[in-house]
């Protein structure tokens, strides 16, 4: 019957300890890498959400500013409107950008500032845009909401 010497037993225990240490280290590194990937995805999602909000704010600012430009408006208003219009031209799809122009220049029941808000919403949010339509967009103007007297 073979006997195991004390030295062989020591080497076996040492090997088992080293193997256990290496396995724990490997598992720890895999966990760290997975955590870093998930954190990276989350941060990228936050960055994208921030960018979407910034772009949406630019569209809203431009629509509100351009709609109220008058011949006697301050030159800085024209400068800001041009800057925003040119920024929008850099990222909005051509059909939506054209709709922005039509909504400002010649609004009608189909193409107007509210319909453009919905179009831009769809560009920025994709399928998350939901079923909102221009009738659901809140807007303000003199006399809106006043009941007519019978």
ABEGO torsion letter per residue (X at the ends): XBBBBAAAAAAAAAAAAAAAAAAAAAAAAAAAAAAAAAAAAAAAAAAAAAAAAAAAAAAAAAAAAAAABBAABBAAAAAAAAAAAAAAAAABBAAAAAAAAAAAABBBAABBAAAAAAAAAAAAAEAAAEABBAAABBBBBBGBGBBBBX
